[in-house]
Amino acid sequence: MKEFEKNIRKVEPYVPGEQPQQKVIKLNTNENPYPPAPGVKRMLKEMEADRMRLYPDPTAGELVKTLADYYMVDEDQVFVGVGSDDVLSMCFLTFFNSEKPVLFPDITYSFYKVWAGLYRIPYELCRLDGDFRIVKEDYRRDNGGIIFPNPNAPTGLYMELKDVEDIIDHNRDVIVIVDEAYIDFAGKSALELIPKYDNLIVVQTFSKARSMAGMRIGYAISNSRLIRYLNDAKYSFNSYTMNQAALMCGPEAVRDKAYFEEGIRKIIRTREWAKKELQRLGFSCLDSKANFIFAAHPKHDAKEIFEALKSEGIYVRYWGSERIEQYMRITVGTKEEMTVLLEFLEKYLTAAEESAKS
Ligand SMILES: *Cc1c(COP(=O)(O)O)cnc(C)c1O
């Protein structure tokens, strides 16, 4: 082994869902099937290339102000980053510096483990119960911080705000991060708890409900003190995280509340319909409150279904990891896309059952 090898930071990286470049029915990375708000398109058209000559506003002032107005908080309570992945990574770096383990669920967003590894943060997993629910009592042990998504991914299950509050309340000496990537499809946000708990950070994103995964915008809302610590870390890392296009288009998406709410309504309607259709085909689906459905079939192997779908040009997500080997995660697309998926599944299951009989 080369001498320098021992000084290299070796990490086990996150594996993102595939982004096939040919045209497929893409239900594997929880993107929104509808375009961003019309104002975003307009802004992209009007944007002058000359704007790119200059560095962008390092404070992301207009984007921060638009978000602060929308959520009715002060501007110094908002931190923005390059997708919520960037914001969450910055949170791990800034707030999780204890010798004690950070706690998060055993089945959750797989990036948490990766950041813990990257930053050498000890962690312990809290097992979801038999119904894949977060057990709030598990978060009452000694720890160096807590993070969980609500709704959780990839289960889609939403935890009632009183249970989220219970976890925050039992952990007043550490920072609790609630990752609300899918909250707009679900229920009450933990944002309303921010005035009450000085240890709470809520992280959200433009990637899902706002149809802007390609723009990479995420944000954290908390009290001004914790946001200051995040900004100090950011300015020690890269002052210009947000590019000019994101700074100009982001506010347009936030201002168009009617378009945003209509898009969410459409996805929820399709989600509830698709859940029923999947159940009709014999799948068991968790009661997802996000823009995806976590489903398993009692009689058919999930990996085989996943491969069959893929060879049809229908991409869903499959992990094959412990406890969820028989589950696939299906993003809620348009009703037309879901119809193609369901028709193929029906054909596939019938053929598989026929061949099992003969
Ligand atoms: C999608 C997702 C994110 C990150 O999304 P960005 O595109 O980086 O904003 C964070 N947490 C969870 C649970 C997600 O599903």
The ligand as an SDF file (V2000), in Angstrom:
LIG
                    3D

 15 15  0  0  0  0  0  0  0  0999 V2000
  -35.1560   14.3820   -1.9150 C   0  0  0  0  0  0  0  0  0  0  0  0
  -34.7630   14.4180   -0.4740 C   0  0  0  0  0  0  0  0  0  0  0  0
  -33.8210   15.3290    0.0130 C   0  0  0  0  0  0  0  0  0  0  0  0
  -32.9280   16.1730   -0.8180 C   0  0  0  0  0  0  0  0  0  0  0  0
  -33.3970   16.8070   -1.8410 O   0  0  0  0  0  0  0  0  0  0  0  0
  -32.6140   17.9870   -2.5620 P   0  0  0  0  0  0  0  0  0  0  0  0
  -32.9240   17.7380   -3.9850 O   0  0  0  0  0  0  0  0  0  0  0  0
  -31.1610   17.8950   -2.2480 O   0  0  0  0  0  0  0  0  0  0  0  0
  -33.2360   19.1960   -2.0080 O   0  0  0  0  0  0  0  0  0  0  0  0
  -33.5970   15.3730    1.3620 C   0  0  0  0  0  0  0  0  0  0  0  0
  -34.2070   14.5540    2.2080 N   0  0  0  0  0  0  0  0  0  0  0  0
  -35.0780   13.6370    1.7890 C   0  0  0  0  0  0  0  0  0  0  0  0
  -35.7240   12.7370    2.7690 C   0  0  0  0  0  0  0  0  0  0  0  0
  -35.3660   13.5310    0.4270 C   0  0  0  0  0  0  0  0  0  0  0  0
  -36.1920   12.5790   -0.0020 O   0  0  0  0  0  0  0  0  0  0  0  0
  1  2  1  0
  2  3  1  0
  2 14  2  0
  3  4  1  0
  3 10  2  0
  4  5  1  0
  5  6  1  0
  6  7  2  0
  6  8  1  0
  6  9  1  0
 10 11  1  0
 11 12  2  0
 12 13  1  0
 12 14  1  0
 14 15  1  0
M  END
$$$$
